[in-house]
């Protein structure tokens, strides 16, 4: 495997770890629940964008 391919795989792994942490924070966390509505919306949008990004990385990895 080429070095750039290893970097893409590592990037996806790190991103997926961040997604899990963010999803855990969003669901059922009292700290999340007290945030302003706009901030909660932005965090959900960030999670959704991260999921899309992870999917793109998966598609790239599948093409290796």
C-alpha positions in Angstrom: 0.0 0.0 0.0 1.2 3.5 -0.8 2.0 6.1 1.9 -0.9 8.3 0.8 -3.3 5.4 1.0 -2.1 4.8 4.6 -2.8 8.4 5.4 -6.3 8.2 4.0 -7.0 5.2 6.1 -5.6 6.8 9.2 -7.6 10.0 8.5 -10.8 8.0 8.3 -10.0 6.1 11.5 -9.3 9.4 13.4 -12.4 11.0 12.0 -14.6 8.1 13.0 -13.3 8.3 16.5 -14.2 12.0 16.6 -17.7 11.2 15.2 -18.3 8.7 18.0 -17.3 11.2 20.7 -19.4 13.9 19.2 -22.4 11.6 18.8 -22.1 10.5 22.4 -22.0 14.2 23.5 -25.1 15.0 21.5 -27.2 12.1 22.6 -28.3 12.2 26.2 -25.7 14.6 27.6 -26.9 17.2 30.1 -24.1 19.6 28.9 -25.4 19.4 25.4 -29.0 19.9 26.5 -28.3 23.3 28.1 -26.5 24.7 25.1 -28.3 27.4 23.1 -30.5 26.1 20.3 -28.3 27.5 17.6 -25.2 25.8 19.0 -27.0 22.5 19.3 -28.0 22.8 15.6 -24.5 23.6 14.6 -23.1 20.6 16.4 -25.7 18.3 14.8 -24.7 19.8 11.4 -21.1 19.3 12.2 -21.8 15.6 13.0 -23.7 15.2 9.8 -21.0 16.7 7.7 -18.4 14.6 9.4 -20.5 11.5 8.6 -20.6 12.6 4.9 -16.8 13.1 4.9 -16.3 9.7 6.5 -18.4 8.1 3.8 -16.4 9.9 1.1 -13.2 8.6 2.6 -14.7 5.0 2.7 -15.5 5.3 -1.0 -12.0 6.3 -1.7 -10.6 3.5 0.4 -12.8 1.0 -1.4 -11.3 2.1 -4.7 -7.7 1.3 -3.6 
